[in-house]
């Protein structure tokens, strides 16, 4: 990222230096003041048009990137929703299994508690 910043700074310096050199060359050129002003005006209009075109291109590029980001976000949201549904179903199934296991153990425990009572009653009747 720092290389991009350094390159950007270099590019800005290069452009500013070029513009400064062009202005100085126009001011010291062997032309009349009126011709020089007209030339500066023409160059200014040309630079403004180029800047406007560059800005429009950057705007369209940003719109395209935003649209791409929206599409990707929608895809990710869809994938997340599908995964959440899968996880919810898996948890539901595990919960059912756990409830069934608890029921079976409860039945087994109840049967274990009831069986000794029956045998105690049989021993009391036999005595």
C-alpha positions as CSV (number, residue, x, y, z in Angstrom):
1,X,0.0,0.0,0.0
2,X,2.9,2.4,0.7
3,X,4.3,1.8,-2.8
4,X,1.0,3.0,-4.2
5,X,1.0,6.1,-2.0
6,X,4.6,6.9,-3.1
7,X,3.7,6.3,-6.7
8,X,0.6,8.6,-6.3
9,X,2.7,11.3,-4.7
10,X,5.3,11.0,-7.5
11,X,2.5,11.2,-10.2
12,X,1.0,14.3,-8.6
13,X,4.4,15.9,-8.3
14,X,5.1,15.1,-12.0
15,X,1.8,16.6,-13.2
16,X,2.1,19.7,-11.0
17,X,5.7,20.1,-12.2
18,X,4.7,19.7,-15.8
19,X,1.9,22.3,-15.5
20,X,4.2,24.7,-13.7
21,X,6.8,24.3,-16.5
22,X,4.1,24.8,-19.2
23,X,2.9,28.0,-17.5
24,X,6.4,29.4,-17.1
25,X,7.2,28.5,-20.7
26,X,4.1,30.4,-21.9
27,X,4.9,33.4,-19.8
28,X,8.4,33.7,-21.1
29,X,7.6,32.8,-24.7
30,X,8.3,35.4,-27.3
31,X,4.6,36.1,-27.9
32,X,2.4,39.1,-27.1
33,X,0.5,39.2,-23.9
34,X,-2.8,38.8,-25.7
35,X,-1.6,35.7,-27.5
36,X,-0.2,34.2,-24.3
37,X,-3.5,34.9,-22.4
38,X,-5.4,33.2,-25.3
39,X,-3.1,30.2,-25.2
40,X,-3.4,29.9,-21.4
41,X,-7.2,30.1,-21.7
42,X,-7.2,27.4,-24.4
43,X,-5.0,25.2,-22.3
44,X,-7.1,25.8,-19.2
45,X,-10.2,24.8,-21.1
46,X,-8.5,21.7,-22.5
47,X,-7.3,20.7,-19.0
48,X,-10.8,21.3,-17.6
49,X,-12.3,19.0,-20.2
50,X,-9.7,16.3,-19.6
51,X,-10.4,16.5,-15.8
52,X,-14.1,16.3,-16.4
53,X,-13.7,13.2,-18.6
54,X,-11.4,11.6,-16.0
55,X,-13.9,12.4,-13.3
56,X,-16.8,10.9,-15.3
57,X,-14.8,7.8,-15.9
58,X,-13.9,7.5,-12.2
59,X,-17.6,8.0,-11.4
60,X,-18.7,5.2,-13.8
61,X,-16.0,2.9,-12.5
62,X,-17.1,3.6,-8.9
63,X,-20.7,2.8,-9.9
64,X,-19.7,-0.5,-11.5
65,X,-17.6,-1.4,-8.4
66,X,-20.6,-0.6,-6.2
67,X,-22.9,-2.7,-8.3
68,X,-20.4,-5.6,-8.2
69,X,-20.1,-5.2,-4.4
70,X,-23.9,-5.3,-4.1
71,X,-24.1,-8.5,-6.2
72,X,-21.4,-10.1,-4.1
73,X,-23.0,-9.0,-0.8
74,X,-26.3,-10.5,-2.0
75,X,-24.5,-13.8,-2.9
76,X,-22.9,-13.9,0.5
77,X,-26.2,-13.2,2.3
78,X,-27.8,-16.0,0.4
79,X,-25.0,-18.4,1.3
80,X,-25.2,-17.3,4.9
81,X,-28.9,-17.9,5.0
82,X,-28.6,-21.3,3.5
83,X,-25.9,-22.2,6.0
84,X,-28.0,-20.9,8.9
85,X,-30.9,-23.0,7.7
86,X,-28.7,-26.1,7.5
87,X,-27.3,-25.5,11.0
88,X,-30.8,-24.9,12.4
89,X,-32.0,-28.2,10.9
90,X,-28.9,-30.0,12.2
91,X,-29.5,-28.6,15.7
92,X,-33.1,-29.5,15.6
93,X,-32.2,-33.1,14.7
94,X,-29.6,-33.3,17.4
95,X,-32.2,-31.9,19.9
96,X,-34.7,-34.5,18.8
97,X,-32.1,-37.2,19.3
98,X,-31.2,-35.9,22.7
99,X,-34.8,-35.7,23.8
100,X,-35.4,-39.3,22.6
101,X,-32.3,-40.5,24.5
102,X,-33.5,-38.7,27.7
103,X,-37.0,-40.3,27.3
104,X,-35.5,-43.8,26.9
105,X,-33.2,-43.3,29.9
106,X,-36.2,-42.0,31.9
107,X,-38.3,-45.0,30.9
108,X,-35.4,-47.3,31.9
109,X,-35.1,-45.5,35.2
110,X,-38.8,-45.7,35.9
111,X,-38.9,-49.4,35.1
112,X,-35.9,-49.9,37.3
113,X,-37.6,-48.2,40.2
114,X,-40.9,-50.1,39.7
115,X,-39.4,-53.6,39.5
116,X,-37.9,-53.6,43.0
117,X,-41.2,-52.4,44.4
118,X,-43.0,-55.4,42.8
119,X,-40.4,-57.8,44.2
120,X,-40.6,-56.2,47.7
121,X,-44.4,-56.7,47.6
122,X,-43.9,-60.4,46.6
123,X,-41.5,-60.9,49.5
124,X,-44.0,-59.4,52.0
125,X,-46.8,-61.6,50.7
126,X,-44.5,-64.7,51.0
127,X,-43.5,-63.9,54.6
